[in-house]
Amino acid sequence: METTEQTERLTSRRSFLAKGAMVGVGAMGAGRLFADAAPAFAGHRGGLSDGDEAILRFLAAAEIIETDLWQQYNELGGIQDTEVPGGTGSPQYTAALAVLDEDMDQYIHDNTDDEMSHFSFINAYLEANGGQPVNLDAFRTLPSSKATGAQQIGRLTNLMQLTVDTSFWTRYRSDSLNPDFGDVLPQAVPGLFAGQFPAIPRSDADLTPPNHLQAIANTAGFHFAFIEAGGTSLYPELAQRVEDPEVLRILLSIGPTETMHFQTWQDKAGNAPPLTDPTNGLVFPDLNADGELTQTNLIMPEPTIFLDRKFPICSIIRPTETEGAAMGAAKALTDDGLFIGQSPAFFAAVTELAQAADAAQPQNDQKDQERDHKHK
């Protein structure tokens, strides 16, 4: 039976697809656009199934997008070195982030490095097995922050007009609600979900007044957790569609690192000081004033309903419903404001990758469906 949540996800996927369709039939296909030179690595036994390749290609694209946004955070608020080069830092922004935790610059650096390693590995694995690696360089057209410390290069993502969904906060603190059952969780910071706000200084003018800059740093703190909560769900969602045990091993090995990132960031977001941004009225509430659903130190996943309400509640990652997972992820990033200013061609390319990943299914499942069809 299709749940309310499944219906909403289907509607969301159609909405995202409509954006991609603006390009029309003359658009360059993602397969052709993202194809690199001939494979540079030795092949794996027998190559990849179409479904496994599609899943890996979508994940490579997602990791490239993640790397792009994390690179922007690192340039201004992280540690710029040979491991994660680019930018020269913004001392004022870095200090505002340090209010959440004095080691924020190190964490930002390491998260950036991790995402770089993810897409590099997945692309290398695709090449090694006769698949097409993913390259999104043609879409690096969005402007950089003009703040001192940021590189002036083209970007894939926009961190200056974000609408951050903070329901991840209550989702992992509820013992009776789960998005996989169609449940809608409340926002921890309602204001962040009701407008468009910068998570990095747009220019040096954003470095004052102090509460404005701190609001930007607070926004970044919640955005960090939102991004990594998405990865925490995406890998187990798509793992259910993988055929080859080695590809499954890749998803089961990378996915938990996203969970480690999320656990770190939601802990740090809890240290965001309550304040009101004097420039736009954005309110960061006292999260410890409204009970356990927003209590800051409840960072372990609260046991909740899973698979069927008849079972005992269980501490789990949520959501993990596999149907429409890739398109759902693309839609979530779009709603976040990350792609404001991107071209129709970009949306078409991401849609093509996501649809292919969502269509993947193990051979046994295909055979079962064919058998069931014959018996009808």
Backbone hydrogen bonds in HBPLUS format (Angstrom, degrees):
<---DONOR---> <-ACCEPTOR-->    atom                        ^
c    i                          cat <-CA-CA->   ^        H-A-AA   ^      H-
h    n   atom  resd res      DA  || num        DHA   H-A  angle D-A-AA Bond
n    s   type  num  typ     dist DA aas  dist angle  dist       angle   num
A0007-THR N   A0003-THR O   2.98 MM   4  6.30 157.2  2.03 149.9 156.0     1
A0008-GLU N   A0004-THR O   2.91 MM   4  6.22 158.6  1.96 151.4 157.1     2
A0009-ARG N   A0005-GLU O   2.87 MM   4  6.12 153.3  1.94 149.6 157.3     3
A0010-LEU N   A0006-GLN O   2.91 MM   4  6.14 155.6  1.96 149.4 155.8     4
A0011-THR N   A0007-THR O   2.96 MM   4  6.23 158.1  2.01 149.2 155.2     5
A0012-SER N   A0008-GLU O   2.84 MM   4  6.06 154.6  1.90 145.7 153.2     6
A0013-ARG N   A0009-ARG O   2.87 MM   4  6.09 154.6  1.94 147.0 153.5     7
A0014-ARG N   A0010-LEU O   3.01 MM   4  6.29 154.0  2.08 145.6 152.5     8
A0015-SER N   A0011-THR O   2.95 MM   4  6.22 151.6  2.03 145.8 154.0     9
A0016-PHE N   A0012-SER O   2.96 MM   4  6.27 158.1  2.01 150.4 155.5    10
A0017-LEU N   A0013-ARG O   2.86 MM   4  6.04 159.8  1.90 148.2 154.4    11
A0018-ALA N   A0014-ARG O   2.95 MM   4  6.15 146.4  2.06 143.5 151.7    12
A0019-LYS N   A0016-PHE O   3.07 MM   3  5.37 127.3  2.36 102.3 115.0    13
A0020-GLY N   A0016-PHE O   3.26 MM   4  6.70 157.7  2.31 147.9 153.5    14
A0021-ALA N   A0017-LEU O   2.85 MM   4  6.08 149.1  1.94 152.6 161.9    15
A0022-MET N   A0019-LYS O   3.21 MM   3  5.58 157.2  2.27 107.0 113.9    16
A0023-VAL N   A0020-GLY O   3.29 MM   3  6.24 170.5  2.30 123.9 125.5    17
A0024-GLY N   A0021-ALA O   3.02 MM   3  5.52 135.9  2.22 111.3 121.6    18
A0027-ALA N   A0024-GLY O   3.24 MM   3  5.92 169.8  2.25 120.4 122.3    19
A0033-LEU N   A0029-GLY O   2.83 MM   4  6.00 167.8  1.85 158.5 162.8    20
A0034-PHE N   A0030-ALA O   2.85 MM   4  5.73 163.1  1.88 150.3 153.6    21
A0035-ALA N   A0032-ARG O   3.38 MM   3  5.34 156.3  2.44  98.7 105.5    22
A0047-GLY N   A0044-HIS O   3.22 MM   3  5.66 161.9  2.25 123.1 128.7    23
A0053-GLU N   A0049-SER O   2.98 MM   4  6.16 164.2  2.00 155.3 159.9    24
A0054-ALA N   A0050-ASP O   2.95 MM   4  6.11 155.4  2.01 144.1 151.1    25
A0055-ILE N   A0051-GLY O   2.98 MM   4  6.25 157.2  2.04 150.6 156.2    26
A0056-LEU N   A0052-ASP O   3.00 MM   4  6.20 167.1  2.02 151.5 154.8    27
A0057-ARG N   A0053-GLU O   2.87 MM   4  6.03 154.4  1.94 150.0 157.4    28
A0058-PHE N   A0054-ALA O   3.03 MM   4  6.21 156.5  2.08 146.2 151.8    29
A0059-LEU N   A0055-ILE O   3.01 MM   4  6.25 162.5  2.04 150.1 155.3    30
A0060-ALA N   A0056-LEU O   2.84 MM   4  6.03 150.0  1.93 144.2 152.8    31
A0061-ALA N   A0057-ARG O   3.03 MM   4  6.25 158.7  2.08 144.3 149.3    32
A0062-ALA N   A0058-PHE O   2.88 MM   4  6.19 158.5  1.93 150.6 156.9    33
A0063-GLU N   A0059-LEU O   2.89 MM   4  6.08 154.8  1.95 147.5 153.9    34
A0064-ILE N   A0060-ALA O   2.91 MM   4  6.16 148.2  2.02 146.5 155.5    35
A0065-ILE N   A0061-ALA O   2.97 MM   4  6.23 158.5  2.01 150.8 156.3    36
A0066-GLU N   A0062-ALA O   2.90 MM   4  6.16 156.9  1.96 144.3 151.3    37
A0067-THR N   A0063-GLU O   2.83 MM   4  5.99 159.4  1.87 144.2 150.0    38
A0068-ASP N   A0064-ILE O   3.01 MM   4  6.25 152.8  2.08 144.9 151.6    39
A0069-LEU N   A0065-ILE O   3.21 MM   4  6.58 158.2  2.26 150.8 154.9    40
A0070-TRP N   A0066-GLU O   2.89 MM   4  6.11 166.5  1.91 159.2 163.7    41
A0071-GLN N   A0067-THR O   2.79 MM   4  5.84 150.1  1.88 147.4 155.5    42
A0072-GLN N   A0068-ASP O   3.33 MM   4  6.59 151.5  2.42 138.6 144.5    43
A0073-TYR N   A0069-LEU O   3.15 MM   4  6.53 155.4  2.21 146.4 152.9    44
A0074-ASN N   A0070-TRP O   2.83 MM   4  6.08 157.0  1.88 150.8 157.5    45
A0075-GLU N   A0071-GLN O   2.91 MM   4  6.11 153.4  1.98 149.3 155.7    46
A0077-GLY N   A0073-TYR O   2.73 MM   4  5.65 158.2  1.77 156.2 163.9    47
A0078-GLY N   A0074-ASN O   3.01 MM   4  3.96 148.5  2.11 111.1 112.8    48
A0089-GLY N   A0075-GLU O   2.81 MM  14  5.37 131.0  2.05 171.6 172.3    49
A0090-SER N   A0076-LEU O   2.86 MM  14  4.85 151.5  1.94 132.1 127.0    50
A0081-ASP N   A0084-VAL O   3.29 MM   3  5.34 156.2  2.35 111.3 115.2    51
A0088-THR N   A0149-GLY O   2.87 MM  61  4.45 153.6  1.94 122.0 130.2    52
A0094-THR N   A0090-SER O   2.86 MM   4  5.99 168.0  1.87 166.9 171.0    53
A0095-ALA N   A0091-PRO O   2.94 MM   4  6.05 150.3  2.03 140.4 148.1    54
A0096-ALA N   A0092-GLN O   3.04 MM   4  6.33 148.7  2.14 142.2 150.5    55
A0097-LEU N   A0093-TYR O   2.96 MM   4  6.26 155.6  2.02 152.0 158.3    56
A0098-ALA N   A0094-THR O   2.99 MM   4  6.19 143.8  2.12 139.6 149.9    57
A0099-VAL N   A0096-ALA O   3.24 MM   3  5.45 153.2  2.32 101.3 109.1    58
A0100-LEU N   A0097-LEU O   2.95 MM   3  5.66 147.6  2.06 117.4 125.1    59
A0104-MET N   A0101-ASP O   3.13 MM   3  5.45 157.3  2.19 122.9 120.9    60
A0106-GLN N   A0103-ASP O   3.05 MM   3  5.41 122.1  2.40 107.7 121.3    61
A0107-TYR N   A0103-ASP O   3.07 MM   4  6.39 161.9  2.10 157.2 162.8    62
A0108-ILE N   A0104-MET O   2.85 MM   4  6.04 163.2  1.88 157.9 161.8    63
A0109-HIS N   A0105-ASP O   3.07 MM   4  6.19 161.0  2.11 141.3 146.7    64
A0110-ASP N   A0106-GLN O   2.93 MM   4  6.16 164.0  1.95 151.5 155.6    65
A0111-ASN N   A0107-TYR O   2.88 MM   4  6.04 157.6  1.93 151.3 157.3    66
A0112-THR N   A0108-ILE O   3.02 MM   4  6.17 160.9  2.06 149.1 154.3    67
A0113-ASP N   A0109-HIS O   2.97 MM   4  6.25 160.5  2.01 149.9 155.3    68
A0114-ASP N   A0110-ASP O   2.92 MM   4  6.10 153.9  1.99 144.6 151.7    69
A0115-GLU N   A0111-ASN O   3.04 MM   4  6.34 162.5  2.07 152.8 156.0    70
A0116-MET N   A0112-THR O   3.05 MM   4  6.30 158.5  2.10 152.4 158.4    71
A0117-SER N   A0113-ASP O   3.05 MM   4  6.30 153.8  2.12 145.3 152.2    72
A0118-HIS N   A0114-ASP O   2.96 MM   4  6.29 144.8  2.09 145.9 156.3    73
A0119-PHE N   A0115-GLU O   3.20 MM   4  6.54 168.0  2.22 159.8 157.7    74
A0120-SER N   A0116-MET O   3.10 MM   4  6.15 157.5  2.16 145.8 152.8    75
A0121-PHE N   A0117-SER O   2.95 MM   4  5.96 158.6  2.00 142.4 148.0    76
A0122-ILE N   A0118-HIS O   2.99 MM   4  6.18 174.4  1.99 156.4 158.2    77
A0123-ASN N   A0119-PHE O   2.97 MM   4  5.97 165.8  1.99 146.1 150.4    78
A0124-ALA N   A0120-SER O   3.02 MM   4  6.11 156.7  2.08 141.1 148.1    79
A0125-TYR N   A0121-PHE O   2.82 MM   4  6.05 156.1  1.87 155.7 162.7    80
A0126-LEU N   A0122-ILE O   2.91 MM   4  6.15 156.6  1.96 149.5 155.9    81
A0127-GLU N   A0123-ASN O   3.00 MM   4  6.28 164.8  2.03 151.5 154.7    82
A0128-ALA N   A0124-ALA O   2.92 MM   4  6.11 158.1  1.97 146.8 153.2    83
A0129-ASN N   A0125-TYR O   3.17 MM   4  6.32 127.8  2.45 139.4 151.3    84
A0129-ASN N   A0126-LEU O   3.11 MM   3  5.30 142.4  2.26 101.1 112.0    85
A0131-GLY N   A0126-LEU O   2.67 MM   5  4.57 147.7  1.77 156.3 145.4    86
A0130-GLY N   A0127-GLU O   3.18 MM   3  5.26 161.5  2.22 115.7 112.7    87
A0139-PHE N   A0136-LEU O   2.91 MM   3  5.68 162.3  1.94 126.1 131.8    88
A0140-ARG N   A0137-ASP O   3.12 MM   3  5.37 168.1  2.14 117.1 116.9    89
A0141-THR N   A0139-PHE O   2.84 MM   2  5.43 131.2  2.07 107.7  92.5    90
A0142-LEU N   A0155-ARG O   2.92 MM  13  4.69 158.6  1.96 147.3 140.4    91
A0155-ARG N   A0142-LEU O   2.83 MM  13  4.69 147.0  1.93 129.9 139.0    92
A0146-LYS N   A0202-ARG O   2.83 MM  56  5.79 158.2  1.88 146.5 141.8    93
A0150-ALA N   A0147-ALA O   3.25 MM   3  6.08 169.0  2.26 145.6 145.7    94
A0158-ASN N   A0338-LEU O   2.66 MM 180  4.72 144.1  1.78 128.4 139.9    95
A0199-ALA N   A0159-LEU O   2.92 MM  40  5.73 164.4  1.94 174.5 173.0    96
A0162-LEU N   A0197-PHE O   2.80 MM  35  5.01 150.7  1.88 138.1 134.0    97
A0197-PHE N   A0162-LEU O   2.81 MM  35  5.01 155.0  1.88 130.1 136.8    98
A0163-THR N   A0336-ASP O   2.87 MM 173  4.85 160.1  1.91 124.4 129.9    99
A0164-VAL N   A0192-LEU O   2.96 MM  28  5.32 115.9  2.38 132.3 132.2   100
A0169-TRP N   A0166-THR O   3.18 MM   3  5.81 151.5  2.27 112.4 118.4   101
A0171-ARG N   A0167-SER O   2.87 MM   4  5.96 151.4  1.95 151.5 161.0   102
A0172-TYR N   A0168-PHE O   3.32 MM   4  6.41 152.7  2.40 144.3 146.3   103
A0173-ARG N   A0170-THR O   3.08 MM   3  4.97 154.3  2.15 100.1 108.1   104
A0174-SER N   A0170-THR O   3.04 MM   4  6.03 119.7  2.41 149.8 160.3   105
A0302-GLU N   A0172-TYR O   2.97 MM 130  5.80 176.3  1.97 149.8 148.9   106
A0181-PHE N   A0178-ASN O   2.85 MM   3  5.60 166.2  1.87 127.6 132.4   107
A0182-GLY N   A0179-PRO O   2.96 MM   3  5.04 162.9  1.99 111.9 114.7   108
A0192-LEU N   A0189-VAL O   3.08 MM   3  5.77 135.3  2.29 119.9 129.6   109
A0193-PHE N   A0190-PRO O   3.05 MM   3  5.42 143.1  2.19 108.6 119.0   110
A0194-ALA N   A0191-GLY O   3.07 MM   3  5.07 162.2  2.10 106.4 111.2   111
A0206-ASP N   A0203-SER O   3.05 MM   3  5.76 160.8  2.09 119.0 123.8   112
A0207-LEU N   A0204-ASP O   3.12 MM   3  5.44 164.8  2.15 111.7 115.6   113
A0212-HIS N   A0209-PRO O   2.99 MM   3  5.42 134.2  2.20 113.2 126.1   114
A0213-LEU N   A0209-PRO O   3.18 MM   4  6.56 160.4  2.22 158.4 164.1   115
A0214-GLN N   A0210-PRO O   2.88 MM   4  6.14 157.3  1.93 150.4 157.7   116
A0215-ALA N   A0211-ASN O   2.98 MM   4  5.98 144.2  2.11 129.3 138.5   117
A0216-ILE N   A0212-HIS O   3.07 MM   4  6.42 147.6  2.17 144.8 153.2   118
A0217-ALA N   A0213-LEU O   3.03 MM   4  6.39 155.9  2.09 147.8 154.0   119
A0218-ASN N   A0214-GLN O   2.77 MM   4  6.04 156.1  1.82 149.3 156.4   120
A0219-THR N   A0215-ALA O   2.87 MM   4  6.05 156.1  1.92 144.4 150.8   121
A0220-ALA N   A0216-ILE O   3.01 MM   4  6.31 155.5  2.07 145.3 151.7   122
A0221-GLY N   A0217-ALA O   2.95 MM   4  6.27 155.5  2.01 147.9 154.5   123
A0222-PHE N   A0218-ASN O   3.11 MM   4  6.50 156.9  2.17 154.4 158.5   124
A0223-HIS N   A0219-THR O   2.86 MM   4  6.05 149.5  1.96 146.8 156.8   125
A0224-PHE N   A0220-ALA O   2.78 MM   4  6.00 156.0  1.84 158.8 163.4   126
A0226-PHE N   A0222-PHE O   2.97 MM   4  6.24 156.7  2.03 146.5 153.4   127
A0227-ILE N   A0223-HIS O   2.97 MM   4  6.16 170.6  1.98 159.9 160.2   128
A0228-GLU N   A0224-PHE O   3.16 MM   4  6.42 167.6  2.17 151.7 154.9   129
A0229-ALA N   A0225-ALA O   2.82 MM   4  5.90 143.2  1.95 148.1 158.1   130
A0230-GLY N   A0226-PHE O   3.18 MM   4  6.44 148.2  2.29 144.6 151.9   131
A0231-GLY N   A0227-ILE O   3.32 MM   4  6.77 154.0  2.39 144.5 150.3   132
A0232-THR N   A0228-GLU O   2.95 MM   4  6.09 147.9  2.05 139.2 148.4   133
A0233-SER N   A0229-ALA O   3.25 MM   4  6.55 142.0  2.40 142.1 149.4   134
A0233-SER N   A0230-GLY O   3.22 MM   3  5.44 130.9  2.48  99.5 110.9   135
A0234-LEU N   A0230-GLY O   2.88 MM   4  6.04 161.4  1.92 152.4 158.7   136
A0235-TYR N   A0231-GLY O   3.42 MM   4  6.31 173.7  2.43 148.2 147.0   137
A0237-GLU N   A0233-SER O   3.02 MM   4  6.10 153.4  2.09 155.3 163.8   138
A0238-LEU N   A0234-LEU O   2.98 MM   4  6.17 162.7  2.01 155.3 158.3   139
A0239-ALA N   A0235-TYR O   2.87 MM   4  5.91 142.0  2.02 145.5 157.1   140
A0241-ARG N   A0238-LEU O   2.93 MM   3  5.44 164.2  1.95 117.6 122.8   141
A0242-VAL N   A0239-ALA O   3.28 MM   3  5.29 167.3  2.30 106.5 110.3   142
A0248-LEU N   A0244-ASP O   2.95 MM   4  6.26 158.5  2.00 154.9 161.9   143
A0249-ARG N   A0245-PRO O   2.87 MM   4  6.11 147.0  1.98 138.6 147.7   144
A0250-ILE N   A0246-GLU O   3.08 MM   4  6.42 144.5  2.21 139.0 147.7   145
A0250-ILE N   A0247-VAL O   3.08 MM   3  5.04 119.5  2.47  93.0 107.9   146
A0251-LEU N   A0247-VAL O   3.14 MM   4  6.55 161.4  2.18 153.9 156.6   147
A0252-LEU N   A0248-LEU O   2.87 MM   4  6.08 159.7  1.91 154.5 160.9   148
A0253-SER N   A0249-ARG O   2.91 MM   4  5.92 126.0  2.21 137.2 149.9   149
A0253-SER N   A0250-ILE O   3.18 MM   3  5.15 137.5  2.37  94.9 106.8   150
A0254-ILE N   A0250-ILE O   2.93 MM   4  6.11 155.7  1.99 155.5 160.9   151
A0255-GLY N   A0251-LEU O   2.97 MM   4  5.65 157.5  2.02 139.3 146.6   152
A0257-THR N   A0254-ILE O   2.97 MM   3  5.54 138.9  2.14 116.2 127.8   153
A0258-GLU N   A0255-GLY O   2.96 MM   3  5.37 130.0  2.21 109.8 122.5   154
A0259-THR N   A0255-GLY O   3.32 MM   4  6.77 147.2  2.43 143.7 153.1   155
A0260-MET N   A0256-PRO O   2.96 MM   4  6.30 148.5  2.06 143.2 151.2   156
A0261-HIS N   A0257-THR O   2.98 MM   4  6.28 152.0  2.06 143.5 150.8   157
A0262-PHE N   A0258-GLU O   2.91 MM   4  6.20 163.6  1.94 148.5 152.7   158
A0263-GLN N   A0259-THR O   2.89 MM   4  6.11 163.8  1.91 152.3 156.1   159
A0264-THR N   A0260-MET O   3.15 MM   4  6.31 157.0  2.20 142.6 148.3   160
A0265-TRP N   A0261-HIS O   2.91 MM   4  6.20 166.5  1.92 159.4 162.9   161
A0266-GLN N   A0262-PHE O   2.89 MM   4  6.03 165.6  1.91 161.0 163.4   162
A0267-ASP N   A0263-GLN O   3.34 MM   4  6.32 148.6  2.45 134.4 142.2   163
A0268-LYS N   A0264-THR O   3.10 MM   4  6.43 156.5  2.15 148.0 154.4   164
A0269-ALA N   A0265-TRP O   2.85 MM   4  6.01 157.2  1.90 150.6 156.9   165
A0271-ASN N   A0268-LYS O   2.91 MM   3  5.45 160.9  1.95 115.2 121.6   166
A0272-ALA N   A0269-ALA O   3.01 MM   3  5.41 166.3  2.03 117.5 120.0   167
A0275-LEU N   A0284-PHE O   3.05 MM   9  5.27 138.9  2.23 128.5 140.7   168
A0284-PHE N   A0275-LEU O   2.80 MM   9  5.27 172.4  1.80 166.8 168.9   169
A0277-ASP N   A0282-LEU O   2.83 MM   5  5.16 162.9  1.86 149.1 152.9   170
A0281-GLY N   A0277-ASP O   2.86 MM   4  5.12 146.7  1.97 152.7 155.1   171
A0289-ALA N   A0286-ASP O   3.14 MM   3  5.64 157.8  2.19 121.3 121.9   172
A0294-THR N   A0291-GLY O   3.33 MM   3  6.19 163.9  2.36 120.7 124.6   173
A0298-LEU N   A0295-GLN O   3.47 MM   3  5.90 167.0  2.49 112.8 116.0   174
A0304-THR N   A0314-CYS O   2.89 MM  10  5.23 162.9  1.92 121.5 117.5   175
A0314-CYS N   A0304-THR O   2.78 MM  10  5.23 160.6  1.82 142.2 139.7   176
A0308-ASP N   A0306-PHE O   2.64 MM   2  5.58 144.5  1.76 109.3  96.9   177
A0311-PHE N   A0308-ASP O   3.05 MM   3  5.88 166.9  2.07 124.9 128.4   178
A0325-ALA N   A0322-THR O   3.20 MM   3  5.28 153.9  2.27 133.2 125.8   179
A0328-GLY N   A0324-GLY O   2.88 MM   4  5.88 149.0  1.98 147.0 156.9   180
A0329-ALA N   A0325-ALA O   2.94 MM   4  6.18 148.3  2.04 144.6 152.4   181
A0330-ALA N   A0326-ALA O   2.99 MM   4  6.31 160.6  2.03 150.4 155.3   182
A0331-LYS N   A0327-MET O   2.90 MM   4  6.07 156.4  1.96 146.1 152.6   183
A0332-ALA N   A0328-GLY O   2.96 MM   4  6.15 153.4  2.03 143.5 150.6   184
A0333-LEU N   A0329-ALA O   3.09 MM   4  6.36 159.5  2.13 152.0 156.1   185
A0334-THR N   A0330-ALA O   3.05 MM   4  6.24 149.7  2.14 142.0 150.8   186
A0335-ASP N   A0331-LYS O   2.85 MM   4  6.09 165.5  1.88 155.6 158.8   187
A0336-ASP N   A0332-ALA O   3.03 MM   4  6.15 135.0  2.24 136.3 148.4   188
A0337-GLY N   A0334-THR O   2.99 MM   3  5.46 159.2  2.03 112.6 119.4   189
A0340-ILE N   A0337-GLY O   3.30 MM   3  5.43 171.6  2.31 113.0 112.8   190
A0342-GLN N   A0339-PHE O   2.89 MM   3  5.34 164.8  1.91 140.0 139.9   191
A0346-PHE N   A0343-SER O   3.03 MM   3  5.27 127.5  2.31 102.8 115.6   192
A0347-PHE N   A0343-SER O   3.35 MM   4  6.83 158.2  2.40 151.2 155.1   193
A0348-ALA N   A0344-PRO O   2.94 MM   4  6.19 155.8  2.00 151.6 158.8   194
A0349-ALA N   A0345-ALA O   2.95 MM   4  6.13 156.2  2.01 146.0 152.1   195
A0350-VAL N   A0346-PHE O   2.97 MM   4  6.24 167.0  1.99 159.4 162.0   196
A0351-THR N   A0347-PHE O   2.92 MM   4  5.96 155.7  1.98 142.6 150.1   197
A0352-GLU N   A0348-ALA O   2.96 MM   4  6.16 157.3  2.01 145.6 151.2   198
A0353-LEU N   A0349-ALA O   3.11 MM   4  6.39 160.6  2.15 148.9 153.5   199
A0354-ALA N   A0350-VAL O   2.88 MM   4  6.06 163.0  1.91 152.5 157.5   200
A0355-GLN N   A0351-THR O   2.84 MM   4  5.96 167.3  1.85 156.6 159.8   201
A0356-ALA N   A0352-GLU O   3.16 MM   4  6.25 158.7  2.21 142.8 148.4   202
A0357-ALA N   A0353-LEU O   3.09 MM   4  6.34 155.3  2.15 145.5 152.1   203
A0358-ASP N   A0354-ALA O   2.92 MM   4  6.17 160.4  1.96 153.6 159.0   204
A0359-ALA N   A0355-GLN O   3.00 MM   4  6.15 132.7  2.23 140.4 152.5   205
A0360-ALA N   A0357-ALA O   3.22 MM   3  5.37 152.5  2.30 102.3 110.4   206
A0365-ASP N   A0362-PRO O   3.01 MM   3  5.38 122.6  2.35 105.9 119.8   207
A0366-GLN N   A0362-PRO O   3.15 MM   4  6.56 152.6  2.23 149.8 158.0   208
A0367-LYS N   A0363-GLN O   2.96 MM   4  6.27 158.6  2.01 153.9 159.3   209
A0368-ASP N   A0364-ASN O   2.91 MM   4  6.13 155.8  1.97 146.2 153.1   210
A0369-GLN N   A0365-ASP O   2.96 MM   4  6.19 155.7  2.02 146.1 152.2   211
A0370-GLU N   A0366-GLN O   2.96 MM   4  6.22 154.6  2.02 148.1 155.2   212
A0371-ARG N   A0367-LYS O   2.89 MM   4  6.10 157.9  1.94 149.6 155.6   213
A0372-ASP N   A0368-ASP O   2.88 MM   4  6.10 160.5  1.92 148.0 153.6   214
A0373-HIS N   A0369-GLN O   2.95 MM   4  6.09 150.5  2.04 142.0 150.1   215
A0374-LYS N   A0370-GLU O   3.05 MM   4  6.31 151.4  2.13 144.6 151.5   216
A0375-HIS N   A0371-ARG O   3.10 MM   4  6.38 144.6  2.23 144.0 153.6   217
A0376-LYS N   A0373-HIS O   3.27 MM   3  5.33 152.4  2.35  98.8 106.9   218
